[in-house]
């Protein structure tokens, strides 16, 4: 599985949009650490949870 994320990317958790916008901190295998504006830092298993990248512009 290849993830299309890099540290610094802005994302939303499509299942929990109330978490707000998150910024990718690190990616190790399928584990993506994201710092969300409303709930803080979460470690997301990309196999189980869909993150959607926000394109700036």
PDB file of N, CA, C and O in Angstrom, chain B, residues numbered from 101:
ATOM      1  N   UNK B 101       0.844  -1.189   0.000  1.00  0.00           N
ATOM      2  CA  UNK B 101       0.000   0.000   0.000  1.00  0.00           C
ATOM      3  C   UNK B 101       0.886   1.248   0.000  1.00  0.00           C
ATOM      4  O   UNK B 101       1.749   1.414   0.862  1.00  0.00           O
ATOM      5  N   UNK B 102       0.660   2.100  -0.961  1.00  0.00           N
ATOM      6  CA  UNK B 102       1.406   3.357  -1.046  1.00  0.00           C
ATOM      7  C   UNK B 102       0.453   4.491  -0.686  1.00  0.00           C
ATOM      8  O   UNK B 102      -0.603   4.646  -1.299  1.00  0.00           O
ATOM      9  N   UNK B 103       0.832   5.269   0.299  1.00  0.00           N
ATOM     10  CA  UNK B 103      -0.001   6.385   0.734  1.00  0.00           C
ATOM     11  C   UNK B 103       0.455   7.659   0.041  1.00  0.00           C
ATOM     12  O   UNK B 103       1.650   7.896  -0.132  1.00  0.00           O
ATOM     13  N   UNK B 104      -0.500   8.459  -0.344  1.00  0.00           N
ATOM     14  CA  UNK B 104      -0.206   9.697  -1.051  1.00  0.00           C
ATOM     15  C   UNK B 104      -0.176  10.878  -0.079  1.00  0.00           C
ATOM     16  O   UNK B 104      -0.796  11.914  -0.320  1.00  0.00           O
ATOM     17  N   UNK B 105       0.554  10.703   1.016  1.00  0.00           N
ATOM     18  CA  UNK B 105       0.681  11.751   2.020  1.00  0.00           C
ATOM     19  C   UNK B 105       2.143  12.000   2.317  1.00  0.00           C
ATOM     20  O   UNK B 105       2.982  11.107   2.205  1.00  0.00           O
ATOM     21  N   UNK B 106       2.428  13.231   2.696  1.00  0.00           N
ATOM     22  CA  UNK B 106       3.757  13.619   3.166  1.00  0.00           C
ATOM     23  C   UNK B 106       3.581  14.438   4.432  1.00  0.00           C
ATOM     24  O   UNK B 106       2.545  15.079   4.608  1.00  0.00           O
ATOM     25  N   UNK B 107       4.570  14.433   5.318  1.00  0.00           N
ATOM     26  CA  UNK B 107       4.477  15.320   6.477  1.00  0.00           C
ATOM     27  C   UNK B 107       4.225  16.758   6.035  1.00  0.00           C
ATOM     28  O   UNK B 107       4.857  17.267   5.110  1.00  0.00           O
ATOM     29  N   UNK B 108       3.287  17.393   6.722  1.00  0.00           N
ATOM     30  CA  UNK B 108       2.905  18.762   6.391  1.00  0.00           C
ATOM     31  C   UNK B 108       1.614  18.851   5.603  1.00  0.00           C
ATOM     32  O   UNK B 108       0.997  19.914   5.550  1.00  0.00           O
ATOM     33  N   UNK B 109       1.187  17.737   4.980  1.00  0.00           N
ATOM     34  CA  UNK B 109      -0.073  17.743   4.232  1.00  0.00           C
ATOM     35  C   UNK B 109      -1.241  17.984   5.174  1.00  0.00           C
ATOM     36  O   UNK B 109      -1.234  17.529   6.318  1.00  0.00           O
ATOM     37  N   UNK B 110      -2.243  18.703   4.686  1.00  0.00           N
ATOM     38  CA  UNK B 110      -3.482  18.919   5.428  1.00  0.00           C
ATOM     39  C   UNK B 110      -4.493  17.862   5.003  1.00  0.00           C
ATOM     40  O   UNK B 110      -4.655  17.587   3.814  1.00  0.00           O
ATOM     41  N   UNK B 111      -5.179  17.265   5.995  1.00  0.00           N
ATOM     42  CA  UNK B 111      -6.128  16.192   5.727  1.00  0.00           C
ATOM     43  C   UNK B 111      -7.362  16.336   6.613  1.00  0.00           C
ATOM     44  O   UNK B 111      -7.359  17.075   7.598  1.00  0.00           O
ATOM     45  N   UNK B 112      -8.429  15.604   6.233  1.00  0.00           N
ATOM     46  CA  UNK B 112      -9.589  15.433   7.097  1.00  0.00           C
ATOM     47  C   UNK B 112      -9.882  13.947   7.187  1.00  0.00           C
ATOM     48  O   UNK B 112      -9.630  13.192   6.248  1.00  0.00           O
ATOM     49  N   UNK B 113     -10.418  13.538   8.327  1.00  0.00           N
ATOM     50  CA  UNK B 113     -10.884  12.169   8.504  1.00  0.00           C
ATOM     51  C   UNK B 113     -12.328  12.165   8.027  1.00  0.00           C
ATOM     52  O   UNK B 113     -13.187  12.786   8.653  1.00  0.00           O
ATOM     53  N   UNK B 114     -12.602  11.480   6.935  1.00  0.00           N
ATOM     54  CA  UNK B 114     -13.928  11.543   6.322  1.00  0.00           C
ATOM     55  C   UNK B 114     -15.023  11.002   7.239  1.00  0.00           C
ATOM     56  O   UNK B 114     -16.181  11.402   7.110  1.00  0.00           O
ATOM     57  N   UNK B 115     -14.684  10.107   8.157  1.00  0.00           N
ATOM     58  CA  UNK B 115     -15.673   9.550   9.074  1.00  0.00           C
ATOM     59  C   UNK B 115     -15.883  10.423  10.314  1.00  0.00           C
ATOM     60  O   UNK B 115     -16.886  10.271  11.012  1.00  0.00           O
ATOM     61  N   UNK B 116     -14.948  11.335  10.593  1.00  0.00           N
ATOM     62  CA  UNK B 116     -15.012  12.198  11.782  1.00  0.00           C
ATOM     63  C   UNK B 116     -14.640  13.623  11.404  1.00  0.00           C
ATOM     64  O   UNK B 116     -13.629  14.153  11.864  1.00  0.00           O
ATOM     65  N   UNK B 117     -15.459  14.235  10.570  1.00  0.00           N
ATOM     66  CA  UNK B 117     -15.119  15.586  10.102  1.00  0.00           C
ATOM     67  C   UNK B 117     -15.114  16.609  11.227  1.00  0.00           C
ATOM     68  O   UNK B 117     -14.509  17.674  11.097  1.00  0.00           O
ATOM     69  N   UNK B 118     -15.794  16.288  12.350  1.00  0.00           N
ATOM     70  CA  UNK B 118     -15.787  17.211  13.485  1.00  0.00           C
ATOM     71  C   UNK B 118     -14.424  17.289  14.159  1.00  0.00           C
ATOM     72  O   UNK B 118     -14.207  18.163  14.999  1.00  0.00           O
ATOM     73  N   UNK B 119     -13.488  16.381  13.805  1.00  0.00           N
ATOM     74  CA  UNK B 119     -12.122  16.479  14.310  1.00  0.00           C
ATOM     75  C   UNK B 119     -11.430  17.706  13.749  1.00  0.00           C
ATOM     76  O   UNK B 119     -10.436  18.168  14.311  1.00  0.00           O
ATOM     77  N   UNK B 120     -11.939  18.238  12.651  1.00  0.00           N
ATOM     78  CA  UNK B 120     -11.347  19.409  12.015  1.00  0.00           C
ATOM     79  C   UNK B 120     -10.231  19.018  11.054  1.00  0.00           C
ATOM     80  O   UNK B 120     -10.027  17.846  10.736  1.00  0.00           O
ATOM     81  N   UNK B 121      -9.534  20.024  10.617  1.00  0.00           N
ATOM     82  CA  UNK B 121      -8.417  19.822   9.691  1.00  0.00           C
ATOM     83  C   UNK B 121      -7.212  19.328  10.475  1.00  0.00           C
ATOM     84  O   UNK B 121      -6.913  19.821  11.563  1.00  0.00           O
ATOM     85  N   UNK B 122      -6.529  18.352   9.907  1.00  0.00           N
ATOM     86  CA  UNK B 122      -5.333  17.822  10.545  1.00  0.00           C
ATOM     87  C   UNK B 122      -4.110  18.023   9.673  1.00  0.00           C
ATOM     88  O   UNK B 122      -4.212  18.169   8.455  1.00  0.00           O
ATOM     89  N   UNK B 123      -2.963  18.030  10.308  1.00  0.00           N
ATOM     90  CA  UNK B 123      -1.699  18.123   9.582  1.00  0.00           C
ATOM     91  C   UNK B 123      -0.912  16.841   9.830  1.00  0.00           C
ATOM     92  O   UNK B 123      -0.682  16.449  10.974  1.00  0.00           O
ATOM     93  N   UNK B 124      -0.501  16.193   8.734  1.00  0.00           N
ATOM     94  CA  UNK B 124       0.268  14.957   8.834  1.00  0.00           C
ATOM     95  C   UNK B 124       1.614  15.258   9.478  1.00  0.00           C
ATOM     96  O   UNK B 124       2.340  16.153   9.046  1.00  0.00           O
ATOM     97  N   UNK B 125       1.938  14.485  10.533  1.00  0.00           N
ATOM     98  CA  UNK B 125       3.202  14.649  11.244  1.00  0.00           C
ATOM     99  C   UNK B 125       4.238  13.635  10.777  1.00  0.00           C
ATOM    100  O   UNK B 125       5.397  13.980  10.544  1.00  0.00           O
ATOM    101  N   UNK B 126       3.808  12.368  10.641  1.00  0.00           N
ATOM    102  CA  UNK B 126       4.733  11.312  10.210  1.00  0.00           C
ATOM    103  C   UNK B 126       3.940  10.163   9.611  1.00  0.00           C
ATOM    104  O   UNK B 126       2.736  10.032   9.834  1.00  0.00           O
ATOM    105  N   UNK B 127       4.641   9.332   8.843  1.00  0.00           N
ATOM    106  CA  UNK B 127       4.059   8.149   8.218  1.00  0.00           C
ATOM    107  C   UNK B 127       5.046   7.002   8.400  1.00  0.00           C
ATOM    108  O   UNK B 127       6.194   7.082   7.962  1.00  0.00           O
ATOM    109  N   UNK B 128       4.589   5.936   9.052  1.00  0.00           N
ATOM    110  CA  UNK B 128       5.406   4.735   9.223  1.00  0.00           C
ATOM    111  C   UNK B 128       4.523   3.561   8.823  1.00  0.00           C
ATOM    112  O   UNK B 128       3.548   3.242   9.504  1.00  0.00           O
ATOM    113  N   UNK B 129       4.875   2.920   7.710  1.00  0.00           N
ATOM    114  CA  UNK B 129       4.062   1.856   7.130  1.00  0.00           C
ATOM    115  C   UNK B 129       2.652   2.401   6.872  1.00  0.00           C
ATOM    116  O   UNK B 129       2.505   3.387   6.151  1.00  0.00           O
ATOM    117  N   UNK B 130       1.615   1.781   7.445  1.00  0.00           N
ATOM    118  CA  UNK B 130       0.244   2.278   7.239  1.00  0.00           C
ATOM    119  C   UNK B 130      -0.198   3.231   8.344  1.00  0.00           C
ATOM    120  O   UNK B 130      -1.329   3.717   8.327  1.00  0.00           O
ATOM    121  N   UNK B 131       0.683   3.501   9.303  1.00  0.00           N
ATOM    122  CA  UNK B 131       0.326   4.363  10.433  1.00  0.00           C
ATOM    123  C   UNK B 131       0.677   5.820  10.115  1.00  0.00           C
ATOM    124  O   UNK B 131       1.834   6.164   9.871  1.00  0.00           O
ATOM    125  N   UNK B 132      -0.355   6.654  10.127  1.00  0.00           N
ATOM    126  CA  UNK B 132      -0.177   8.076   9.834  1.00  0.00           C
ATOM    127  C   UNK B 132      -0.491   8.853  11.108  1.00  0.00           C
ATOM    128  O   UNK B 132      -1.602   8.762  11.631  1.00  0.00           O
ATOM    129  N   UNK B 133       0.466   9.607  11.607  1.00  0.00           N
ATOM    130  CA  UNK B 133       0.236  10.450  12.778  1.00  0.00           C
ATOM    131  C   UNK B 133      -0.207  11.821  12.282  1.00  0.00           C
ATOM    132  O   UNK B 133       0.471  12.472  11.487  1.00  0.00           O
ATOM    133  N   UNK B 134      -1.384  12.239  12.785  1.00  0.00           N
ATOM    134  CA  UNK B 134      -1.986  13.489  12.343  1.00  0.00           C
ATOM    135  C   UNK B 134      -2.337  14.323  13.564  1.00  0.00           C
ATOM    136  O   UNK B 134      -2.875  13.800  14.540  1.00  0.00           O
ATOM    137  N   UNK B 135      -2.038  15.614  13.519  1.00  0.00           N
ATOM    138  CA  UNK B 135      -2.413  16.537  14.581  1.00  0.00           C
ATOM    139  C   UNK B 135      -3.658  17.292  14.111  1.00  0.00           C
ATOM    140  O   UNK B 135      -3.574  18.162  13.245  1.00  0.00           O
ATOM    141  N   UNK B 136      -4.825  16.947  14.695  1.00  0.00           N
ATOM    142  CA  UNK B 136      -6.098  17.562  14.311  1.00  0.00           C
ATOM    143  C   UNK B 136      -6.370  18.781  15.176  1.00  0.00           C
ATOM    144  O   UNK B 136      -5.998  18.815  16.349  1.00  0.00           O
ATOM    145  N   UNK B 137      -7.026  19.790  14.588  1.00  0.00           N
ATOM    146  CA  UNK B 137      -7.248  21.044  15.301  1.00  0.00           C
ATOM    147  C   UNK B 137      -8.215  20.904  16.476  1.00  0.00           C
ATOM    148  O   UNK B 137      -8.107  21.666  17.437  1.00  0.00           O
ATOM    149  N   UNK B 138      -9.161  19.953  16.431  1.00  0.00           N
ATOM    150  CA  UNK B 138     -10.155  19.853  17.499  1.00  0.00           C
ATOM    151  C   UNK B 138      -9.915  18.716  18.487  1.00  0.00           C
ATOM    152  O   UNK B 138     -10.461  18.748  19.590  1.00  0.00           O
ATOM    153  N   UNK B 139      -9.116  17.714  18.126  1.00  0.00           N
ATOM    154  CA  UNK B 139      -8.919  16.562  19.022  1.00  0.00           C
ATOM    155  C   UNK B 139      -7.459  16.235  19.282  1.00  0.00           C
ATOM    156  O   UNK B 139      -7.159  15.274  19.991  1.00  0.00           O
ATOM    157  N   UNK B 140      -6.555  17.011  18.728  1.00  0.00           N
ATOM    158  CA  UNK B 140      -5.139  16.781  18.979  1.00  0.00           C
ATOM    159  C   UNK B 140      -4.554  15.678  18.113  1.00  0.00           C
ATOM    160  O   UNK B 140      -5.053  15.387  17.026  1.00  0.00           O
ATOM    161  N   UNK B 141      -3.490  15.073  18.614  1.00  0.00           N
ATOM    162  CA  UNK B 141      -2.717  14.098  17.840  1.00  0.00           C
ATOM    163  C   UNK B 141      -3.383  12.733  17.857  1.00  0.00           C
ATOM    164  O   UNK B 141      -3.759  12.228  18.915  1.00  0.00           O
ATOM    165  N   UNK B 142      -3.527  12.137  16.669  1.00  0.00           N
ATOM    166  CA  UNK B 142      -4.094  10.796  16.518  1.00  0.00           C
ATOM    167  C   UNK B 142      -3.188   9.984  15.608  1.00  0.00           C
ATOM    168  O   UNK B 142      -2.631  10.502  14.639  1.00  0.00           O
ATOM    169  N   UNK B 143      -3.047   8.700  15.933  1.00  0.00           N
ATOM    170  CA  UNK B 143      -2.339   7.773  15.055  1.00  0.00           C
ATOM    171  C   UNK B 143      -3.409   7.006  14.294  1.00  0.00           C
ATOM    172  O   UNK B 143      -4.208   6.282  14.888  1.00  0.00           O
ATOM    173  N   UNK B 144      -3.420   7.167  12.981  1.00  0.00           N
ATOM    174  CA  UNK B 144      -4.449   6.613  12.114  1.00  0.00           C
ATOM    175  C   UNK B 144      -3.884   5.404  11.378  1.00  0.00           C
ATOM    176  O   UNK B 144      -2.803   5.475  10.795  1.00  0.00           O
ATOM    177  N   UNK B 145      -4.614   4.301  11.408  1.00  0.00           N
ATOM    178  CA  UNK B 145      -4.255   3.151  10.581  1.00  0.00           C
ATOM    179  C   UNK B 145      -4.938   3.353   9.233  1.00  0.00           C
ATOM    180  O   UNK B 145      -6.160   3.239   9.129  1.00  0.00           O
ATOM    181  N   UNK B 146      -4.156   3.650   8.210  1.00  0.00           N
ATOM    182  CA  UNK B 146      -4.702   3.989   6.895  1.00  0.00           C
ATOM    183  C   UNK B 146      -5.399   2.816   6.224  1.00  0.00           C
ATOM    184  O   UNK B 146      -6.110   3.005   5.238  1.00  0.00           O
ATOM    185  N   UNK B 147      -5.205   1.600   6.744  1.00  0.00           N
ATOM    186  CA  UNK B 147      -5.948   0.454   6.217  1.00  0.00           C
ATOM    187  C   UNK B 147      -7.412   0.522   6.628  1.00  0.00           C
ATOM    188  O   UNK B 147      -8.284   0.037   5.907  1.00  0.00           O
ATOM    189  N   UNK B 148      -7.687   1.126   7.787  1.00  0.00           N
ATOM    190  CA  UNK B 148      -9.028   1.115   8.360  1.00  0.00           C
ATOM    191  C   UNK B 148      -9.761   2.446   8.297  1.00  0.00           C
ATOM    192  O   UNK B 148     -10.991   2.475   8.339  1.00  0.00           O
ATOM    193  N   UNK B 149      -9.028   3.539   8.197  1.00  0.00           N
ATOM    194  CA  UNK B 149      -9.633   4.873   8.234  1.00  0.00           C
ATOM    195  C   UNK B 149      -9.194   5.656   7.000  1.00  0.00           C
ATOM    196  O   UNK B 149      -8.015   5.677   6.647  1.00  0.00           O
ATOM    197  N   UNK B 150     -10.153   6.290   6.358  1.00  0.00           N
ATOM    198  CA  UNK B 150      -9.856   7.052   5.154  1.00  0.00           C
ATOM    199  C   UNK B 150      -9.548   8.499   5.502  1.00  0.00           C
ATOM    200  O   UNK B 150     -10.341   9.188   6.143  1.00  0.00           O
ATOM    201  N   UNK B 151      -8.389   8.937   5.068  1.00  0.00           N
ATOM    202  CA  UNK B 151      -8.025  10.351   5.182  1.00  0.00           C
ATOM    203  C   UNK B 151      -8.124  10.970   3.794  1.00  0.00           C
ATOM    204  O   UNK B 151      -7.742  10.358   2.797  1.00  0.00           O
ATOM    205  N   UNK B 152      -8.638  12.182   3.746  1.00  0.00           N
ATOM    206  CA  UNK B 152      -8.764  12.887   2.483  1.00  0.00           C
ATOM    207  C   UNK B 152      -7.851  14.098   2.516  1.00  0.00           C
ATOM    208  O   UNK B 152      -7.936  14.935   3.415  1.00  0.00           O
ATOM    209  N   UNK B 153      -6.981  14.179   1.527  1.00  0.00           N
ATOM    210  CA  UNK B 153      -6.045  15.304   1.459  1.00  0.00           C
ATOM    211  C   UNK B 153      -6.781  16.560   1.018  1.00  0.00           C
ATOM    212  O   UNK B 153      -7.625  16.520   0.123  1.00  0.00           O
ATOM    213  N   UNK B 154      -6.450  17.670   1.658  1.00  0.00           N
ATOM    214  CA  UNK B 154      -7.007  18.973   1.284  1.00  0.00           C
ATOM    215  C   UNK B 154      -5.994  19.666   0.397  1.00  0.00           C
ATOM    216  O   UNK B 154      -4.853  19.890   0.800  1.00  0.00           O
ATOM    217  N   UNK B 155      -6.410  20.003  -0.799  1.00  0.00           N
ATOM    218  CA  UNK B 155      -5.525  20.715  -1.721  1.00  0.00           C
ATOM    219  C   UNK B 155      -5.633  22.203  -1.462  1.00  0.00           C
ATOM    220  O   UNK B 155      -6.727  22.767  -1.421  1.00  0.00           O
ATOM    221  N   UNK B 156      -4.487  22.825  -1.289  1.00  0.00           N
ATOM    222  CA  UNK B 156      -4.459  24.274  -1.089  1.00  0.00           C
ATOM    223  C   UNK B 156      -4.541  24.960  -2.438  1.00  0.00           C
ATOM    224  O   UNK B 156      -3.685  24.766  -3.301  1.00  0.00           O
ATOM    225  N   UNK B 157      -5.589  25.770  -2.613  1.00  0.00           N
ATOM    226  CA  UNK B 157      -5.755  26.481  -3.861  1.00  0.00           C
ATOM    227  C   UNK B 157      -6.752  25.775  -4.676  1.00  0.00           C
ATOM    228  O   UNK B 157      -7.056  26.205  -5.789  1.00  0.00           O
TER     229      UNK B 157
END
